[in-house]
Amino acid sequence: MTDLFQPLSLVRGPQWKNRFMLAPLTNLQSHVDGTLSDDEFNWLTYRATGGFGLVMTCAAHVQRVGQGFPGQLGVFSDDHLPGLTRLAAKIKAEGSVSSVQLHHAGIRSPAALIGEQPRGPSEDAETGSRALSLGEVEELIEDFIAAAVRAEKAGFDGVELHGAHGYILCAFMSPETNRREDRYGGSPENRARIVFEIIKGVRARTRPDFQLGLRLSPERFGLRIAEQIEVARQVLAFGDLDYLDMSLWDVFKAPVEADFTAKPLIDWFTDLPRGQTRLGAAGKLMSAADCRRILEHGADFAILGRAAILHHDFPQKVAADPDFHAIALPVTRAYLRNEHLGPGMIEYMNGWKGFVAQEEPAEATA
């Protein structure tokens, strides 16, 4: 079995020093204009100090109208370059590989936040979003590519495309939210076309050793597992992608669709041929044993969200204790402050049921 602390080589860019990736985590800590705040800088770079092989930003929006959350990091303007450059330099100085997740919330953009009607592949009555014109789809593709070029200019080692969780690229792949009749709608191939065109564009306009990843989710948001398996099969064989990041919510659970319950959700993707393209997954990985288990199932690396929030040095703790398990919830606000979460992120975590203790003891310890 591959060891969690064996370096991970990819087709392009620097190798990761271990098999731990910091998940792209919403944290609501940056400035209103999308520029990086000290709180977000501290939160991310502390995970690099803690030993993660790859440190990825939160979802960073590639268009102003693609914002999904208040306090979201932006990558749609050169005004964001000073903060991004500072962040990339510090992550790399701490020995981690650096990446920006490129995002557009699409139909999940709150109208009150962006000041206009959200947009997606098709009109969506539930969210009040309108359909993008063909010209706007082409502009969206260009803005994803331009954001990757901007991340490269800032000094990042790579980017990841957010194609999961019902956001715009995911919405294009879903037959429920994409009812277009042009070349970006209809067949599964047409609905996934936008993803492949962005991948090709990023690869053509960034340096040869720039790392490129893609995040997919196979369930919810009107997605069909069979179609998502086929998209995964294609991107793994495509050659332009360095790694695939599967966001599964629960890595080892059975799929929801009855035709796919014969094996755990993760196995439908680790069983695919992938050549030199790497594959990792996220979903309730909270212990050293969980991380070893995902490698046993054939993944190349483990992606940590909640465990990384709770322990900036989760990889170092696993190295010291092969039986390490993340601290039990809830935790106090003082504990999270010691883990370098700013006030905005602590309040965001307070909205996660059972995560933050509601009555903080007089003497809180980390």
C-alpha positions, 0 to 999 in steps of 0.5 A: 500500500502507498504510504500517506507520507510518500511524495506524490509526483504529477505529470506537471509541476512540483511533487507534493511532499505527502498525500494530504490535500487541503480541501477548498473550503468556504470561509467568508473571510476576505474583503467585499471586493474579493481581495485577500484579507489577513484572516484568510491569509492566516487561515490558509498559510497555517495549514501549509505550516501544518504540513499539507502537501497541497494547500488550495484556496476557497472557491475563488470566483472568476466573474463578479456576478459568479460570487456565491458567498459574502467575503469570498476570495476573487480571482476575476480582476488584476486588483486581486493580484497583490493578495494572491501573490502574497498568499502563493509565496507564503504557501510555497515558502512553508513547503506546500504546493499552492493552488487556486480553486476557480469557481462561478456559483451560477444559479446558486449566486444569491441575487441580493449579493451580486445585485442582479439576476443570477445566471446559469445554463438554462432559466431556473424558476426555483432560483430565479436565474436566467439562461446564459446566451451563447456569447455569455457561455463563451465569455464564461469559458474565457473568464475561467481561462483568464483566471487561471492565467492570473493565478499563474501570474500570482505565482501559484503552482496550479488551479482547480476547476470547481465542477461540483455542488450545483455551481455553474460547471456542475449545472451545465452537466446536469440534465435537470438544470441544463435544457439548452438546445445549442452545442452546450446542451442536450447530450451528456457530451454537449453538457460536459463540453464547457468543462473540456473547453476550459481545460484545453484553454487553460492548458494552452495558455499556461506554462507547461508545468502548471498543475490543473485539477478538476473537482466533480461530484457524482450525486445531488443537483440532478446529476446522474452517476452513470454520466459523472462516471463517464465524465471522470473516465474521459478526464482521467484519460484526457491527458490534459488534467493532472488530478481529479478531485471527487467530492463525495460527502461520504467517501465509503457510503453506497451510492444513492442510485439503486443500480450502483449500490454494489460497491462504495461510491469511491470505488466507482471512480478509483476503479477507472483507468487513469494512466498518470492522472492522479485521483483523490476524494473528500468526504468524512475523512476524520482520522489517520485510519480513514486516510489510509483506507482511501489509499487502500481503495485505490486513491492517490491522495486524501482531501481533508475539510473538517479535519483540517479546520480542526487541526491545521497540522493534521498531517503532522499529527498523523505522522506522530500517531498512526491512530490519530483521530480528529478532536470530537465536536463541538469545539469552542470558539477559543479552540478555533481561534487558536487554529487561526480561524478569523471571526467570520469563519468562526461564525460560518462554522457556528452555522454547521450543526454541532460544530461550535460549542454554544456555551464557551467554558471560562477557561477554554484550551486548544 
